[in-house]
Amino acid sequence: MLFKVKDLNVYYGVIHAVQGISFNIEAGEIVTLLGANGAGKTSTLSAISNIIPIHSGSIIFKDQEITSVPAHRIVESGIGHVPEGRHVFSDLTVMENLVMGAYTRKKRSEIEEDMDRAFSLFPRLKERIKQVAGTLSGGEQQMLVMARGLMSRPSLLLLDEPSMGLAPVIVDEVFDNIISINRQGISILLVEQNAEIALSVAHRGYVLERGNVVLQGSAEELLQSSVVQEAYLGKTIS
Amino acid sequence: MRMVLCHMELVIIQLINGIQLGAIYALMALGYTMVYGILKLINFAHGDLLMISAYVAYFLVNLHVPLPLAFVASMATGALGAIIMDKVAYKPLRSQPRLKALITAMGVSLLLENGCRALPFIGPSFRRFPDVINVKNFSLTENIIITNIQIINLVMAISLMLMLWFIIKKTKLGIAMRAVSLDPKGAKLMGVNVERVISATFALGGALAGAAGVLTAITYPRLSPYMGIMPGLKAFIAAVFGGIGSIPGAMVGGMLMGIIETAATAVNSQMAEGVFFLLLLVVLLIRPFGLFGKTTREKV
């Protein structure tokens, strides 16, 4: 087991945002957390990266308890986090954003290697290497935050709503990239509101509602389930 | 023809004086703008770092420590002083409303000024900084003379600013400082120890204030516990003038402040500061975020 969350509880102010959820990720998997706004998806990711406090529960990564590891050390341990809303460092160039992604790394030659790898995955970023990130298009910004997330050489990548606010054709491109990243051996925890596209790339998934896991299973099972079909795919069961 | 030349010479003389004074303001303004950029805090006690560093140089020079060494020691004092200031006074208030830190900064300033005044080896009275540099005059033309102290001021200030520029633009620490000021949470997700970056920011600003302290002491060799107030205040205004949070803004704002103040003093010494404040008002009316400040925010 690469990664395991058990009985996680997170409070966001007075709101009990995550109410004792458990899930796990095997090495090499893409696992998706589905759910509407306010289901507790982003809170779960923020708790894993320890940028919001955990109330109770345990998070185990590579057989190590990481619940009390400070945020800046989580990255070093091998978890990359790509936040929602395309949070590029808007005044920094594409290059400087990638340098920030490699912040915890020391070896210059390895960093350059990874930059080349990122550019082969996202060739459009290479054309814009000296451009200030805030001036990129939405799709390019999403590619930049993903490339940046890879620069720490994570074994687990947390992706928060990569489809948010992007045109459908760009969404397809981004999700093709997600598969390519996974094929390089990086496990992925994918948080999405768009269940259809998420389940098209994921191996397994969990459905969250108001901070609880209400359903789990393989991508096929979830696609067939009435809960997902009615609530997230807009289909009515006849 | 002769009259025109005289006016020209007068302008150049005042320009040299203004740039020299402006260099000190620029060094100080950088400290304000960097801390503001990263914490959105106006560190009102920043001017007092200038004073403390000037006294450190004073004591060291009186102990016959060579001036360059005293200069380095003063910069180190400024850096260390700034870090301690942050850790003791501002860090406990990090998650509190900014107003509390702002009022605390004023408190720190008063504490340092009056604390130094109360210390037996500093005291309230003026002290004269020893003449460690023999003043030499270099005549550029018949009437335009520049002193070696002015040259030292300019060379030191400009080389320190270039060094800072390099750190901010080219080093990993500099990129991290800019990243933290744009998005602290995002920087944390990159593995940045944000508290350490904040300390480094205070240290850099403090070191520049330390340098400004020694440059002030060799140029205007009268030391008092309150000597940091006016340069601090003017540098703060220079930083706002240039666009607070902007590094080039602080450099240009500081220089302009020095030049305008000197020029206005030459015309009428009574209204020197008034002229600058008037200009500040005009600039802020036209560009509310200062000369180099951001006028628009990116879409989030």
Interface residues (C-beta under 8 A of the other chain):
Chain A: S49 I51 P70 A71 H72 R73 I74 V75 E76 H81 P83 G85 H87 F89 S90 D91 L92 E96 V99 M100 G101 Y103 T104 G134 R148 S152
Chain B: K172 I175 A176 R178 A179 L182 D183 K185 G186 A187 K188 L189 M190 G191 V192 N193 V194 E298 V300
